[in-house]
Amino acid sequence: MIGFNYKKYRQFIAENKDLRDFHIAYLEKNWVVDKEKREIEIVLKEAKERYIDFIITHPNIEDCIPLQYIASHLGITATQLSRIRRNIKEKSS
């Protein structure tokens, strides 16, 4: 695990224009563009399709974080995710 002093980090960003600009661009992309894309997908795609896309984009993530967080990210319940995973497993057997 990596740790750092938050106050020093914020001061470092404030003192370095290039890093500050990078930080702002990163936040814009991850909090605006990607969030909007995910919200659109929740409306337009079926849960199973969202799950498959997510697993393709983030292979082995299921080994790293609890499934309830993945379900929440996908906008479904843990029970729905369990059913989707079981259905995919049955069809691939």
C-alpha positions as CSV (number, residue, x, y, z in Angstrom):
1,M,0.0,0.0,0.0
2,I,1.2,3.5,-0.8
3,G,0.7,6.3,1.6
4,F,1.4,10.1,1.4
5,N,0.8,13.2,3.4
6,Y,-2.3,14.8,1.9
7,K,-1.4,18.4,2.9
8,K,2.0,18.1,1.3
9,Y,0.5,16.6,-1.8
10,R,-2.0,19.5,-2.2
11,Q,0.8,22.0,-1.6
12,F,2.9,20.3,-4.3
13,I,0.0,20.5,-6.8
14,A,-0.6,24.1,-6.0
15,E,3.0,25.0,-6.5
16,N,3.4,23.1,-9.9
17,K,1.3,24.4,-12.7
18,D,1.9,21.4,-15.0
19,L,1.0,18.9,-12.3
20,R,-2.1,21.0,-11.4
21,D,-3.2,21.1,-15.1
22,F,-2.7,17.3,-15.3
23,H,-4.6,16.8,-12.1
24,I,-7.5,18.9,-13.4
25,A,-7.6,17.1,-16.7
26,Y,-7.5,13.7,-15.0
27,L,-10.4,14.7,-12.7
28,E,-12.4,16.0,-15.7
29,K,-12.0,12.8,-17.6
30,N,-12.7,10.4,-14.7
31,W,-15.4,12.3,-12.9
32,V,-17.2,13.9,-15.9
33,V,-16.6,12.0,-19.1
34,D,-16.3,8.5,-17.7
35,K,-19.1,9.0,-15.2
36,E,-21.4,10.3,-18.0
37,K,-20.5,7.3,-20.2
38,R,-21.3,4.9,-17.3
39,E,-24.7,6.6,-16.6
40,I,-25.7,6.4,-20.3
41,E,-24.7,2.7,-20.4
42,I,-26.9,2.1,-17.3
43,V,-29.9,3.4,-19.2
44,L,-29.2,2.0,-22.7
45,K,-27.5,-1.4,-22.0
46,E,-28.8,-4.5,-20.3
47,A,-27.1,-5.4,-17.0
48,K,-25.5,-8.5,-18.5
49,E,-23.9,-6.5,-21.3
50,R,-22.6,-3.9,-18.8
51,Y,-21.1,-6.7,-16.7
52,I,-19.4,-8.3,-19.6
53,D,-18.0,-4.9,-20.8
54,F,-16.8,-4.2,-17.3
55,I,-15.0,-7.6,-17.0
56,I,-13.4,-7.2,-20.4
57,T,-12.2,-3.7,-19.4
58,H,-11.0,-4.8,-16.0
59,P,-9.9,-8.4,-16.1
60,N,-9.4,-10.2,-12.8
61,I,-11.0,-7.4,-10.9
62,E,-13.4,-9.9,-9.3
63,D,-10.3,-11.3,-7.4
64,C,-9.5,-7.9,-6.0
65,I,-12.8,-6.3,-4.8
66,P,-16.0,-7.6,-3.3
67,L,-18.8,-8.4,-5.9
68,Q,-21.2,-6.0,-4.1
69,Y,-19.0,-3.1,-5.2
70,I,-19.0,-4.3,-8.7
71,A,-22.8,-4.6,-8.6
72,S,-23.1,-1.1,-7.3
73,H,-20.8,0.3,-10.0
74,L,-23.0,-1.5,-12.6
75,G,-26.2,-0.1,-11.1
76,I,-27.6,-3.5,-10.1
77,T,-28.0,-5.5,-6.9
78,A,-25.6,-8.1,-5.7
79,T,-28.3,-10.7,-6.3
80,Q,-28.8,-9.6,-9.9
81,L,-25.0,-9.8,-10.4
82,S,-24.9,-13.3,-8.9
83,R,-27.7,-14.4,-11.3
84,I,-25.8,-12.9,-14.3
85,R,-22.6,-14.6,-13.4
86,R,-24.3,-17.9,-12.9
87,N,-26.1,-17.6,-16.2
88,I,-22.8,-16.8,-18.0
89,K,-21.1,-19.7,-16.3
90,E,-23.9,-22.1,-17.3
91,K,-23.8,-21.0,-20.9
92,S,-20.0,-21.4,-21.1
93,S,-20.1,-25.0,-19.8
